[in-house]
Amino acid sequence: MGAAVSAAQNDFLLTSEGLDRYLAYQKQMVQLYSRLIKQAGQSKSPARDAQLRRGGERQAELEKLAVEQERARAQSGLSLEELRRVEQIIREVIGKRIYGLAVPEEDSVQRMEEMKAKLPPQLQQETAKSIAEIRISQDAVKRLAAERAKYGNASVDLVLSREPELTQSWKETMMLFANAAKK
């Protein structure tokens, strides 16, 4: 298997093969959850809910879900620990990139700089502090320094090399559960 634990550093090294396996697993999970959400939506009736509670069918459905999740994980070739570590890296790197989009763009910072020059001295200091904080945030999102320190440059760079695909997968999963919560 390509995702391996380095004995020397006791760190997890994400490989292209491991990432491919994760993406195949994730695709299966999206399909599984989508199917289950559709089934749950179709069976919403007081009589069906009472039947599920009486017959212990809900427990059986949860057990079936666990079996299907385990089957998908086994098919991926990832161990439980590898899957957990890959998910953690992706969640932190892609999550920061997605939520980091809320950090103002450089052109907005430039406009703030121009506006600062027109402000009274006291407000210039406060604005300069705000601009400095924004630049720190921009740098953190771009460089992913904390994630690189935690997971290594190679793992972070590999995730970034597949960023569009991983971001799409992330968004599909989030939308699936967001839409299910609305129902």
C-alpha positions in Angstrom: 0.0 0.0 0.0 1.3 3.5 -0.8 0.2 5.3 2.4 2.8 4.2 4.8 4.1 5.1 8.3 7.7 6.1 8.4 9.5 4.2 11.2 12.2 6.9 11.6 9.8 9.8 12.2 6.7 7.8 13.2 4.8 10.2 10.9 2.3 9.4 8.3 3.4 10.0 4.7 0.5 10.5 2.3 1.3 9.0 -1.2 -0.4 9.4 -4.5 -1.7 5.8 -4.3 -3.1 6.4 -0.8 -4.8 9.6 -2.0 -6.3 7.7 -5.0 -7.6 5.0 -2.6 -9.1 7.6 -0.4 -10.9 9.3 -3.3 -12.3 6.0 -4.4 -13.5 5.3 -0.8 -15.0 8.8 -0.5 -16.9 8.4 -3.8 -18.4 5.2 -2.5 -19.4 6.9 0.7 -21.1 9.8 -1.1 -23.1 7.3 -3.1 -24.0 5.3 0.0 -25.0 8.3 2.0 -27.0 9.7 -0.9 -28.9 6.4 -1.2 -29.6 6.3 2.5 -30.8 9.9 2.6 -33.2 9.2 -0.3 -34.5 6.1 1.4 -35.0 7.9 4.7 -36.9 10.7 2.8 -39.1 8.2 1.1 -40.0 6.3 4.2 -41.1 9.3 6.3 -44.5 8.4 7.7 -45.8 8.0 11.2 -46.6 4.4 10.5 -43.2 3.7 9.1 -41.4 5.4 12.0 -43.5 3.3 14.5 -42.6 0.2 12.6 -38.9 1.0 12.7 -39.0 1.7 16.4 -40.9 -1.5 17.2 -39.0 -3.9 15.0 -35.6 -2.7 15.8 -35.1 -2.0 12.1 -33.3 1.2 12.8 -30.6 -0.7 14.6 -30.4 -3.2 11.7 -30.1 -0.2 9.3 -27.3 1.2 11.3 -25.5 -2.1 11.4 -26.0 -2.5 7.6 -24.5 1.0 7.2 -21.5 0.0 9.3 -21.0 -3.1 7.2 -21.2 -1.1 4.0 -18.7 1.5 5.3 -16.3 -1.3 6.3 -16.7 -3.0 2.9 -15.8 0.3 1.1 -12.9 0.9 3.4 -11.6 -2.7 2.8 -12.0 -2.3 -1.0 -10.0 0.9 -0.8 -7.0 -1.0 0.6 -6.7 1.6 3.4 -6.4 0.4 7.0 -8.6 2.2 9.6 -5.6 4.2 10.8 -4.6 5.2 7.3 -8.1 6.3 6.5 -8.3 8.3 9.7 -5.0 10.0 8.9 -5.8 10.8 5.3 -9.2 12.2 6.3 -7.5 14.3 8.9 -4.9 15.8 6.5 -7.5 16.5 3.9 -9.9 18.0 6.4 -7.3 20.4 7.7 -5.7 21.4 4.4 -8.7 21.6 2.2 -10.8 23.0 5.0 -8.3 25.8 5.5 -8.2 26.5 1.8 -12.0 26.6 1.6 -12.6 28.6 4.7 -9.5 30.7 4.0 -11.3 32.1 1.0 -13.0 34.4 3.5 -9.7 36.2 4.0 -9.7 39.5 2.0 -7.9 39.4 -1.3 -4.7 41.5 -2.0 -6.6 44.2 -3.9 -8.9 44.7 -0.9 -5.8 45.1 1.3 -4.3 47.6 -1.1 -7.5 49.7 -1.0 -7.3 49.6 2.8 -3.6 50.8 2.6 -4.7 53.7 0.4 -7.6 54.5 2.7 -5.3 54.4 5.7 -3.1 57.2 4.3 -6.2 59.5 4.3 -7.1 58.8 8.0 -6.1 60.7 11.1 -2.9 59.3 12.8 -4.8 57.4 15.6 -7.0 55.6 13.1 -4.0 54.9 10.9 -2.4 52.9 13.7 -5.6 50.8 14.2 -6.0 50.3 10.5 -2.3 49.3 10.2 -2.9 46.7 12.9 -5.9 45.3 11.0 -3.9 45.2 7.7 -1.1 43.3 9.5 -3.5 40.8 10.9 -5.0 40.3 7.4 -1.6 39.7 5.9 -0.8 37.1 8.5 -4.1 35.3 7.7 -3.4 35.5 4.0 0.1 34.1 4.5 -1.3 31.2 6.7 -3.8 30.2 4.0 -1.3 30.4 1.2 1.6 28.7 2.9 -0.3 26.3 5.2 2.7 26.5 7.6 0.9 24.8 10.5 -0.3 21.9 8.3 3.2 21.6 6.8 4.7 21.4 10.2 2.2 18.8 11.3 2.0 16.6 8.2 5.2 17.5 6.2 5.6 19.3 2.9 5.2 16.2 0.8 1.8 15.3 2.2 0.5 18.9 2.0 1.9 19.4 -1.5 0.2 16.2 -2.7 -3.2 17.3 -1.3 -2.7 20.7 -3.0 -1.8 19.0 -6.3 -5.3 17.4 -6.2 -7.0 20.4 -4.6 -9.8 20.9 -7.2 -10.8 17.2 -7.0 -10.7 17.1 -3.2 -12.5 20.4 -2.9 -15.3 19.1 -5.1 -15.5 15.9 -3.1 -15.6 18.0 0.1 -18.4 20.2 -1.2 -20.4 17.3 -2.5 -20.3 15.7 0.9 -21.2 18.9 2.7 -24.1 19.6 0.3 -25.4 16.1 0.7 -25.7 16.5 4.5 -26.9 20.1 4.3 -29.7 19.2 2.0 -30.6 16.2 4.2 -30.8 18.5 7.2 -33.2 20.8 5.4 -35.7 18.0 4.9 
